[in-house]
Each structure stands twice: as C-alpha cells, then as structure tokens.
Amino acid sequence: MNTIRSLRYALLGAFMVLALPGLAATGTMIREEPLRASASSGAAVVGSAGRGASVEILARQGGWTQVRVAGRAGWVRLLSVRAGAAGQTDAVGEIKGVLDVGQRRSDPGRVVAVAGLRGLTEEELRGARFDARELDKMNGYAVTAAEAERFARQADLLRRQVAYLPAPQKEPRQTGGTSWGE
C-alpha cells in the first residue's frame, strides 16, 4: 500500500513540475522598461522589454514584477506590465491590469509603496499651473465618512490606525543641497 501511495506522490510531483511552466501568467509591456537583475531601481540592467512586448509573468515583489521576455528574465516596475494577452491596447484593458494587481489578497501587515508619476514628462511637470476648475472637479469626487464606511463594509475592508509621520526637522544647510525644512 505504501508503494502505491509513494508512486502516486511521485507521479503527482512530476506532473506539477512539468505543468508549472504552462501555468505562468502572460502579460504585455505598457511601456519600454529596462530588465533589472533584482527588484530594485539600483540593480544592474540585464536587458530590456519594449512597449507592447508579450511577457511571461514569473513573480511579484513589492512594486516590481519579474518577467521573462525573449528568453531573458528580469524585474520591471509593477505598473509597466498589464496582465493578459497582447493586443488588448484599450484604456479599459490598461486600467483592468492595474486593478487586477490590487485585487490579490496579501499579508495585511506588509506595506508596499510605489513612488513616481505615471504618464507625465519632466517638461509637463515643470510647466504645471494651478487650475481652479480641476480642483473643483477633484473635490466633486469627495464622499462623506458614512459613504466611505459603507463602501469599506461592502468590500470587507478592515479599519487600521496609521500614525502620521513626524514633521521634517530643519537641518543645518550643507553646501550642494537643500534640507527638508527650507
């Protein structure tokens, strides 16, 4: 009996090893990105993934996604990859790819921070000007506390107290840079 059980486990293990490569998710690059050796912006560049390239999604870590493209594996920024097959280039597909990332359950004690602005060039940021109409438009999206609580209950979200960061302290001015409080 133990021999049969051992044989079953061996066959199941072999099946899983053979089937795993076929279970990897596919995705499409939203923009050109360097492939990095690890999930860090300071990691060595080992290749690149062009906009529109089909990729195999291997893993996710924080704000990074490990992909395989043209036989080479590396890490790219999370928001540069849309889950799903190539050819889905509409805005709804791009938004769905980003929302899919947010739907996964993860460790509630783990904090993931993604920094940066998407879709704005340095020149656009320098030329930015105050627009009262846009501020009014943004304020139109505000909800009451009761509406927010109702949404949270429907989504099974949990209340979590998060402490504010301490105010930046003014540091003595050093040559060649600025400090927070100035």
One Martini backbone bead per residue (centre of mass of N, CA, C, O) as a GRO file, in nm:
protein
  182
    1MET     BB    1   0.057   0.062  -0.021
    2ASN     BB    2   0.304   0.255   0.003
    3THR     BB    3   0.391   0.224  -0.292
    4ILE     BB    4   0.143   0.354  -0.420
    5ARG     BB    5   0.159   0.621  -0.272
    6SER     BB    6   0.444   0.696  -0.370
    7LEU     BB    7   0.373   0.690  -0.671
    8ARG     BB    8   0.160   0.912  -0.664
    9TYR     BB    9   0.348   1.138  -0.557
   10ALA     BB   10   0.549   1.122  -0.788
   11LEU     BB   11   0.348   1.185  -1.017
   12LEU     BB   12   0.246   1.451  -0.904
   13GLY     BB   13   0.520   1.595  -0.899
   14ALA     BB   14   0.584   1.565  -1.201
   15PHE     BB   15   0.337   1.715  -1.303
   16MET     BB   16   0.396   1.986  -1.165
   17VAL     BB   17   0.670   2.043  -1.298
   18LEU     BB   18   0.557   2.030  -1.595
   19ALA     BB   19   0.310   2.246  -1.551
   20LEU     BB   20   0.423   2.521  -1.445
   21PRO     BB   21   0.507   2.674  -1.706
   22GLY     BB   22   0.196   2.683  -1.807
   23LEU     BB   23   0.093   2.873  -1.547
   24ALA     BB   24   0.194   3.122  -1.639
   25ALA     BB   25   0.158   3.444  -1.683
   26THR     BB   26   0.050   3.686  -1.897
   27GLY     BB   27   0.180   3.981  -2.076
   28THR     BB   28   0.210   4.346  -2.122
   29MET     BB   29   0.384   4.607  -2.224
   30ILE     BB   30   0.331   4.954  -2.174
   31ARG     BB   31   0.645   5.001  -2.151
   32GLU     BB   32   0.959   5.073  -2.162
   33GLU     BB   33   1.204   4.854  -1.997
   34PRO     BB   34   1.428   4.762  -1.781
   35LEU     BB   35   1.606   4.484  -1.694
   36ARG     BB   36   1.649   4.353  -1.375
   37ALA     BB   37   1.818   4.154  -1.144
   38SER     BB   38   1.633   4.308  -0.936
   39ALA     BB   39   1.400   4.458  -0.700
   40SER     BB   40   1.561   4.739  -0.818
   41SER     BB   41   1.674   5.050  -0.928
   42GLY     BB   42   1.992   4.964  -0.860
   43ALA     BB   43   2.002   4.743  -1.045
   44ALA     BB   44   2.111   4.566  -1.284
   45VAL     BB   45   2.116   4.562  -1.626
   46VAL     BB   46   1.997   4.274  -1.849
   47GLY     BB   47   1.785   4.445  -2.025
   48SER     BB   48   1.480   4.458  -2.231
   49ALA     BB   49   1.135   4.592  -2.258
   50GLY     BB   50   0.908   4.652  -2.484
   51ARG     BB   51   0.656   4.798  -2.608
   52GLY     BB   52   0.416   4.531  -2.643
   53ALA     BB   53   0.542   4.303  -2.512
   54SER     BB   54   0.553   3.976  -2.450
   55VAL     BB   55   0.503   3.821  -2.128
   56GLU     BB   56   0.620   3.642  -1.847
   57ILE     BB   57   0.487   3.597  -1.536
   58LEU     BB   58   0.662   3.505  -1.235
   59ALA     BB   59   0.663   3.761  -1.028
   60ARG     BB   60   0.612   3.937  -0.709
   61GLN     BB   61   0.761   4.250  -0.558
   62GLY     BB   62   0.606   4.482  -0.461
   63GLY     BB   63   0.683   4.717  -0.726
   64TRP     BB   64   0.745   4.432  -0.874
   65THR     BB   65   0.813   4.241  -1.184
   66GLN     BB   66   0.869   3.925  -1.303
   67VAL     BB   67   1.011   3.856  -1.626
   68ARG     BB   68   0.979   3.704  -1.956
   69VAL     BB   69   1.185   3.800  -2.242
   70ALA     BB   70   1.338   3.658  -2.489
   71GLY     BB   71   1.468   3.448  -2.260
   72ARG     BB   72   1.465   3.683  -2.042
   73ALA     BB   73   1.514   3.764  -1.705
   74GLY     BB   74   1.334   4.017  -1.504
   75TRP     BB   75   1.285   4.340  -1.362
   76VAL     BB   76   0.987   4.541  -1.330
   77ARG     BB   77   0.763   4.762  -1.307
   78LEU     BB   78   0.444   4.703  -1.219
   79LEU     BB   79   0.304   4.941  -1.411
   80SER     BB   80   0.441   4.812  -1.694
   81VAL     BB   81   0.231   4.573  -1.656
   82ARG     BB   82  -0.011   4.379  -1.831
   83ALA     BB   83  -0.241   4.165  -1.785
   84GLY     BB   84  -0.236   3.967  -2.059
   85ALA     BB   85  -0.282   3.981  -2.377
   86ALA     BB   86  -0.199   4.086  -2.659
   87GLY     BB   87  -0.396   4.362  -2.808
   88GLN     BB   88  -0.486   4.507  -2.534
   89THR     BB   89  -0.503   4.869  -2.584
   90ASP     BB   90  -0.705   4.972  -2.407
   91ALA     BB   91  -0.791   5.149  -2.132
   92VAL     BB   92  -0.944   4.925  -1.987
   93GLY     BB   93  -0.710   4.721  -1.990
   94GLU     BB   94  -0.511   4.890  -1.824
   95ILE     BB   95  -0.687   4.922  -1.572
   96LYS     BB   96  -0.730   4.622  -1.518
   97GLY     BB   97  -0.432   4.554  -1.462
   98VAL     BB   98  -0.412   4.733  -1.211
   99LEU     BB   99  -0.657   4.613  -1.052
  100ASP     BB  100  -0.559   4.321  -1.032
  101VAL     BB  101  -0.336   4.382  -0.830
  102GLY     BB  102  -0.547   4.488  -0.599
  103GLN     BB  103  -0.708   4.194  -0.562
  104ARG     BB  104  -0.498   4.072  -0.403
  105ARG     BB  105  -0.416   3.887  -0.146
  106SER     BB  106  -0.240   3.986   0.150
  107ASP     BB  107  -0.037   4.092   0.377
  108PRO     BB  108  -0.156   4.326   0.608
  109GLY     BB  109   0.147   4.406   0.724
  110ARG     BB  110   0.221   4.487   0.438
  111VAL     BB  111   0.410   4.741   0.280
  112VAL     BB  112   0.348   4.921  -0.027
  113ALA     BB  113   0.555   5.128  -0.233
  114VAL     BB  114   0.477   5.363  -0.495
  115ALA     BB  115   0.673   5.561  -0.696
  116GLY     BB  116   0.554   5.815  -0.895
  117LEU     BB  117   0.483   5.923  -1.228
  118ARG     BB  118   0.232   5.866  -1.468
  119GLY     BB  119   0.257   6.021  -1.790
  120LEU     BB  120   0.479   6.236  -1.708
  121THR     BB  121   0.680   6.480  -1.788
  122GLU     BB  122   0.913   6.702  -1.700
  123GLU     BB  123   0.792   6.938  -1.864
  124GLU     BB  124   0.501   6.915  -1.750
  125LEU     BB  125   0.580   6.966  -1.455
  126ARG     BB  126   0.709   7.248  -1.497
  127GLY     BB  127   0.429   7.361  -1.648
  128ALA     BB  128   0.260   7.360  -1.409
  129ARG     BB  129  -0.073   7.477  -1.319
  130PHE     BB  130  -0.317   7.628  -1.175
  131ASP     BB  131  -0.664   7.477  -1.157
  132ALA     BB  132  -0.973   7.533  -1.036
  133ARG     BB  133  -1.145   7.332  -1.201
  134GLU     BB  134  -0.985   7.077  -1.118
  135LEU     BB  135  -1.034   7.106  -0.817
  136ASP     BB  136  -1.342   7.087  -0.833
  137LYS     BB  137  -1.348   6.813  -0.964
  138MET     BB  138  -1.204   6.662  -0.736
  139ASN     BB  139  -1.409   6.744  -0.508
  140GLY     BB  140  -1.648   6.579  -0.647
  141TYR     BB  141  -1.522   6.292  -0.531
  142ALA     BB  142  -1.621   6.325  -0.266
  143VAL     BB  143  -1.695   6.172   0.050
  144THR     BB  144  -1.842   6.054   0.302
  145ALA     BB  145  -1.796   5.874   0.579
  146ALA     BB  146  -2.043   5.690   0.535
  147GLU     BB  147  -1.972   5.604   0.244
  148ALA     BB  148  -1.696   5.483   0.312
  149GLU     BB  149  -1.798   5.272   0.517
  150ARG     BB  150  -1.987   5.122   0.326
  151PHE     BB  151  -1.771   5.036   0.126
  152ALA     BB  152  -1.591   4.883   0.328
  153ARG     BB  153  -1.801   4.671   0.406
  154GLN     BB  154  -1.851   4.555   0.116
  155ALA     BB  155  -1.518   4.496   0.094
  156ASP     BB  156  -1.397   4.390   0.367
  157LEU     BB  157  -1.268   4.613   0.529
  158LEU     BB  158  -1.021   4.729   0.753
  159ARG     BB  159  -0.945   4.895   1.028
  160ARG     BB  160  -0.658   5.128   1.043
  161GLN     BB  161  -0.409   5.258   1.235
  162VAL     BB  162  -0.217   5.546   1.128
  163ALA     BB  163   0.060   5.706   1.169
  164TYR     BB  164   0.209   5.985   1.153
  165LEU     BB  165   0.452   6.154   1.039
  166PRO     BB  166   0.699   6.329   1.114
  167ALA     BB  167   0.815   6.625   1.107
  168PRO     BB  168   1.034   6.791   0.953
  169GLN     BB  169   1.362   6.875   1.015
  170LYS     BB  170   1.574   7.121   1.051
  171GLU     BB  171   1.873   7.161   0.885
  172PRO     BB  172   2.170   7.227   0.828
  173ARG     BB  173   2.326   7.379   0.588
  174GLN     BB  174   2.451   7.243   0.291
  175THR     BB  175   2.653   7.202   0.050
  176GLY     BB  176   2.479   7.111  -0.248
  177GLY     BB  177   2.196   7.151  -0.083
  178THR     BB  178   1.894   7.057   0.071
  179SER     BB  179   1.644   7.080   0.310
  180TRP     BB  180   1.337   7.016   0.425
  181GLY     BB  181   1.260   7.303   0.587
  182GLU     BB  182   1.313   7.516   0.319
   0.00000   0.00000   0.00000
